[in-house]
Amino acid sequence: MTYLTGTDTTWYLSAIEDLFNGEVLAWKIGEHCNTQLVIETVEMLKQNVGNLDGRILHSDAGSTYTAYAYRELLLSFGIKQSMGKKRTCFICPQLSIPKLRIFV
């Protein structure tokens, strides 16, 4: 999740990147950082890509990605969920580098 700050508003960008070629496959912008935003991003991924069976989707272990509704959606699309241990973004920063590269 990336935060976009305006003069009086903050938006939240949820994006899914293909680490093979760096292409952003799906993205959504919302006014709230919540599970619904990441669910809508995965639904956009399904629309854009089609069959997701066997794909691996990596994220951090935040509450948006551990929510039951999100995990059930991934399961229904055949996506294998991968996530780092809590606080690995501080221990292993290279996991965050691909996402940061999109927006720098």
C-alpha positions in Angstrom: 0.0 0.0 0.0 1.3 3.4 -0.9 0.1 6.7 0.5 -0.5 9.6 -1.8 -0.9 12.9 0.0 -2.7 15.9 -1.4 -3.3 19.3 0.0 -6.1 18.2 2.2 -6.6 14.5 1.4 -4.7 11.3 1.6 -5.4 8.5 -0.9 -4.2 5.0 -0.8 -2.8 3.1 -3.8 -3.0 -0.7 -3.9 -0.9 -2.1 -6.8 0.0 -5.6 -8.0 3.3 -5.8 -9.9 4.5 -8.8 -12.0 8.1 -9.2 -10.7 9.2 -11.0 -13.8 8.8 -8.0 -16.1 7.9 -5.1 -13.8 4.5 -4.6 -15.3 1.7 -3.2 -13.0 -1.1 -5.7 -13.6 -3.8 -4.0 -11.4 -4.2 -1.0 -9.2 -6.8 0.8 -7.3 -6.9 4.1 -5.5 -9.1 4.6 -2.4 -9.8 7.0 0.4 -9.3 4.3 3.0 -6.5 1.8 3.6 -8.6 -1.2 4.2 -9.3 -4.8 3.1 -12.0 -3.7 0.6 -9.3 -1.8 -1.4 -7.0 -4.8 -1.7 -9.9 -7.0 -2.6 -10.9 -4.7 -5.4 -7.3 -4.7 -6.6 -7.3 -8.5 -6.8 -10.6 -8.4 -8.6 -9.1 -6.0 -11.2 -6.2 -8.4 -11.5 -8.6 -11.2 -12.3 -10.3 -9.0 -15.0 -7.0 -8.0 -16.5 -5.2 -11.3 -16.5 -7.9 -14.0 -16.5 -6.9 -17.3 -15.1 -4.9 -16.8 -11.9 -4.7 -20.5 -10.9 -1.3 -21.2 -9.3 -0.1 -17.6 -9.3 1.7 -16.5 -6.1 0.8 -13.1 -4.6 3.3 -11.8 -2.0 2.5 -9.1 0.5 3.4 -8.0 4.0 1.6 -9.5 7.0 -0.6 -6.4 7.6 -4.2 -6.8 8.7 -5.5 -5.9 5.2 -3.7 -9.0 3.8 -4.6 -11.4 6.6 -8.3 -10.6 6.7 -10.5 -13.6 6.1 -12.4 -12.0 3.2 -9.1 -11.3 1.3 -7.7 -14.8 2.0 -11.0 -16.4 0.8 -10.9 -14.4 -2.4 -7.3 -15.5 -3.2 -8.3 -19.1 -2.5 -11.4 -18.8 -4.8 -9.2 -17.5 -7.6 -6.6 -20.2 -7.1 -3.9 -17.8 -5.9 -1.3 -18.9 -3.5 -0.7 -16.4 -0.8 2.8 -15.6 0.3 3.8 -13.1 3.0 6.7 -12.2 5.1 6.9 -12.6 8.8 5.8 -9.6 10.9 8.4 -6.8 10.8 10.4 -8.3 7.9 10.2 -5.1 6.0 12.6 -3.7 8.6 14.8 -6.8 8.7 14.8 -7.6 4.9 14.2 -4.3 3.0 14.8 -5.9 -0.4 11.3 -7.4 -0.2 10.0 -3.8 -0.4 12.3 -2.6 -3.2 10.2 -3.9 -6.1 7.1 -2.0 -5.0 9.0 1.2 -4.3 10.7 1.0 -7.8 7.3 1.5 -9.4 6.7 4.9 -7.8 10.2 6.4 -7.7 
